[in-house]
């Protein structure tokens, strides 16, 4: 089973140093988020510093960039990585899209589905397989003179993965995408019993099967061989669950397990600035649904056991490791986990 690591972009030379180290440690890939720095430039730096690592945006914000701009960047990164690049896209939230980027947001689900179709139409046109003539509900693209086309490349089109939580967007994964970016706040039951059936519904519409979809699963872990180590990582996981759970859109992830109203309570405490109160709502019982707890020698086996039957193609991504990665000894521990995970393949 492939084992990736999620990371924030940093200064580009630091990205190169970091990704070389990840490749040495045995990680399968890196999933680069987008916040204060762009994911794409970090991907380019990583591409030029590595030979094996899969490089994925997880996610790059879609709507502020036209589908042509996104397709062109992804095309160059696919070429630069010799096919190791994956285009992971997400919507972000309404306030950021409209007030930070000055772009259109609503309706996010149908807009994203149309966006992915437009990006893939650009890929086909770059290859010269067909003239660019995409006419969707939100995007219309019909001009690509040879001077402005990057032309064919010697690797397949970059896969397009979509970040999704709720059923509509998850169905869109099955309709138009090649993979699902699972949210870090997830339980196995939510992905298996809610998201996978929605993907299969979308696949039925597109004439494909579950074998065509990669599940990229970022997982929060509580790992350690001592009580002190475990407590530190459990507290970190509580903070992350509280932070993400305060977004009420994600309340169905809690409600599946009977935690009705938990998201509202977290949101209310966040608005009042009661961070300690937020973390206090994440009981041990809640924690067990959304994290994997293990000793260092057992973590790989537990992760494989948890995710192996989820879908034919699963990549597990550590969401926890970057917070503890500054310590050299900790990096080596995570490297051993990565090597053990790949040994299960």
N, C-alpha and C positions, 0 to 999 in steps of 0.2 A: 504494500500500500504506500502511495506517495505521501511524503510529509513535507509540507511547506511552512513558511514563516511569514507572518504579516508584519509590515514595517511602515513607518512614516517616512516619506522622503526627507532627505537632509541635504547638506551641501554636496555637490555632485562628486567631488573627490572622495568624500566620506562614503558616499553610496558605492563607489568602486571598491574601496577598501572593505566595506561591510559585505558586499556580495562575494568578493573573493574568499573571505573568511567563511561565509555560509557554504560555498561550494566545497571548501576544504573539510568542513565539519560533516558533510554528507547530506545536507538538506536537498530536497528535490526541486524546490522552487521558492520564489519570493513573491508575495502579493503586496503590491505597493498602493497605499491609500493616497487620497488627495485631500490636503487641508491647506496649510499656508503655502506649501510648495506644490508644483504640478507633479502628477504621477508620471507623465510622459517623459519629461526630461530625466527623471531618475531612472526610468526604464532604459533610456538611451545610454546613460552612464553604466548601468548594470550590463547591458548588452555588450559593451566594448571591454568589459573587465572579466567576463566569464565565458565558459565554453559549454557547460552542461545545464546550468540552472534554468528552469522554466521561469519566465518573467511575465508577470500578470499585473494589470491594473485592477485594484480591488477596493474601491472602484474609482474610475475616472468619471467626473460629472459630465453627463451627456448634453443636456439642453443648451447650455451657453455656447456650445460649439456646433457649427453646422455639421450634418452628417458627412459632407465632403471633407471638411477639415479633419474630423475624427478618422475617417477612412484613410485619408492620405498619411496621417501620422502612423496609424496601425500598420499600413502597408510597408512603410519604411522600417518600422521596428521588426516586422516579420522578416524582412530581408536582412536586416543587420544581425538578427539572432539566428539566422538559418532555420527559421521555423519554430523558435522557442517562445515566441511572444503570444500572449492571450489578451484579447481586448475585453476587459471587464467594465461594464457600464452600470451606472445607477442614476437615479433621479435627483438625489439630495432632497431636501424639504423645501416647501413652498417659499418660506421667508428668505432662504438663502438664494434660491433661483431668481426670485423677483427683486429682492432688495439688495443683494450683494452683487449678483451677476447682471441684473437688468434684463433678464430673459423671460420668455413665456414658460409657464409651468403646466397649467391645467389644460386638459385632463391628463394626469401623469401616466396612467396605464396605457391608454390608446396612443398617446404621443410617443411613449417609449417603443411600443410595438412597431409603429410606423418608422421611427428613427432607425431601428435595427434593420428593417427591410431596406431602408434607403442606403444605409452603410453597405449592406451586402450587394445592392445594385451597383454601388461604386466599385466594389471589388471586381465584379464581373466585367464592368466597363474597363477597368485598368488592364485586365488580361486581354482585352480586345474580343472577348467572347460574344459581346453584344453591345450595341450602342446604348449609351446612357439615356434612358427615358423612363425615369421613375416618377409616378404620379400617385402620391398617397394623400391621405386626409390632411396632413400637416406639412409635408415636405414634397416639393416638386423639383426634380433635377433633370435637366435635359441638355446641358451644354458641357462638352468635354473635348475641346480641340486637342489634337495630338501633342501640341507644345505643352499643354497643361496636365497631361496624364503621366504618372510615373512609369507606366508600362508594365509588362509582365515581370514576375519574379519566379525564381526556381524552387519555391516552397509553396505549400498549400495556403489558401486564404487563412488569415488568422481567425481562430475560433472567437465567437462573441458570446460572452457570458453576461447574464443580467442578475443584479441584486434584487431579491424579492422576498417578501414576508407574507403578504396577504394573498388570498386565492386568485384575484384577477391578474395581478402581475405574475404570479407563479404559473398560471395557465399560459401567459404570453411566452414564458420561457419555452414551454413545449411547442408553441406555435412557430416561433421565429428564431430562437437562440440555440446555442450549442452547449450551454452550461448554466447552472444555477449557483450564484453566490449566496449561500445560506448566511443569515444574520448571526453575528456572534452570540446574541441572546436567542438561543434555541434549545429545545429539548429534542432528544432522539424521536420521541413520540410525535412531536409537532411536525418534524420534517417527514417522518415516515407515514403518518396517518392523515396529515392535512396537505402538505406540500407535494409529496410524490403523487397522490391521486390527481391533484390539480394539474401537475405537469403531464400526466398521462392523458388527461382530457385534452390538453393542448396538442399533444403528440398525435392523438387520433385525428385532429383537424388538419394536421400537416402531413399525415401519411407516414410518420416516422415511428420509431420505437424507443423505449427507455435506454437502449444501448447507445443512442445518439446524444445522450445528455450526460455531462460530467457534473457531479455534485461536489462543490468546493465548500468544505465545512470548517470554518474557524471555530476552535473549541477553547473554552476557558478551563484551565486546569488548576487543581490544588495539589501540588506535588512536593514531596520532601521525605526525608528519612528520619527527621526528628520532629518533635512536637512544635518546636520553635519555627522550623522551616515550613511545616504544614500550616501553622497559624498565619504566618506572613502571606502565604499564597492564597489561603482561604479568605483573608480580609481583602486582598486585592480583588478577588473574584466577586465578593459581596459588593464592593464599590462599583465594579463594572456592571453588574446586574442591576443595581439601584439606578445607575446613570441611564442605561438604555431603557430600563423598565419604566422610567418616568415619562417616556414618549408614549402617549396614550394610544397611538396608532398600533403599537405592538401588544396591546392588552390581550388579544386572543392567544398569544403564546403563554400567558399566565392562566387565562381562563380555561384552557384545555385541561389543566391540572387542578381546577377548582379554586384558583386564587382570584376570584372575582373581586374587583375593586382595588386590587393591589396597585395597579398602574395609576389609578386616580389618587391613591394615598401618596405614592411616590411623587407624583406631579405636584400635589399640594405642598409637600414638604420642600420640594425643590424651589417652588415659587417663594416660600418664606425663608429660604436660605438655610434650612435645617438639614445639612448634609449628614450629620451624625444620626438624625432621626431616620433619614432615608436608608442608611446602611443597616440600622437596627431592624428595619422591616424585612430584611433578607435573612430569614431564619435558616437553621441547618437543613430543615426539610426542603425549603425553597432551593437552597444551594445545591442540593443533591440532584435536582432535576436538570440544572443548567450548567453543571461543571462535571469534570472527571477528577476524582481524588485517587491518588496512588503514590507509592514510593517510586524512587527513580528507576529501579530495576523492573518495576511492574507496569510503568506507564505505557510503554509501546504496546504491550499485550492487551491492556485494558482499552486503549484507543481502537485497536484493530477489532477487538470483540464488539465494541459499541457500534462501529460504523460499517463493518464488512458486509452485512446483509442489506444495507440501505439501498444500494443500486449497483449495477454492474461496474460503473466507473465512479470512484470516490477518491478525492484528495482531501486529506486532513491537514488543516493549517493551525499551527499553534498561535493563539492570540495572546498567550500569557508570556512567552519567552522574552519578547523585546523589553518588557519592563524590568527584567533581571539580567539583561545581556551585557551590561557594562563590566560585570565581574568575569575574569578569564576562566575561573573554575566553573562558573555556572554555564558559560558557553560550551565548555567541554561536556558537561552533563547533558545539555540539550543536543549536542552532536551525537552522543551515544544513543539517545532516544531516536534521532533521525536515522541513524544507521540500523538500529533495531527494527524500526518501522519498515524500511525498505527491504529488510531481510524477509519480511512476511509476504512480500509481493509474489 
